[in-house]
Amino acid sequence: LVKELIKQMDAKLGRPEGYSEKLITFVKDRPGHDKRYAIDANKLNKDLGWKPSVTFEEGLGKTIDWYLENKEWLEHVTSGDYQKYYENQYH
């Protein structure tokens, strides 16, 4: 699943297949770190009638698309310029 998502991301970004996978660095697990994360949305569905409108894979694809369509916002955030706003507002 992860390799397929990375492959899709490379295609969306116009990168050669496998490029993004090379950017991943695996680190040693921390003591006590959960070995597996699993979200069970059954209670949300049972109690509130909520269910996801898209699959995880679709949601990830939409998220990547949003970032690609909002590069100016992304640049503003990753450059650290947004911190000036908080300095002006809260100091």
Residue pairs with C-beta under 8 A, 6 or more apart in sequence:
1 57
3 21
4 57
5 57
5 60
6 18
6 20
6 21
6 24
7 17
7 18
8 61
8 64
9 20
9 64
10 16
10 17
10 18
10 19
10 20
11 17
12 61
12 64
12 65
12 68
13 20
13 64
13 68
29 35
41 50
41 51
41 52
44 50
44 51
45 51
52 59
54 62
67 74
76 82
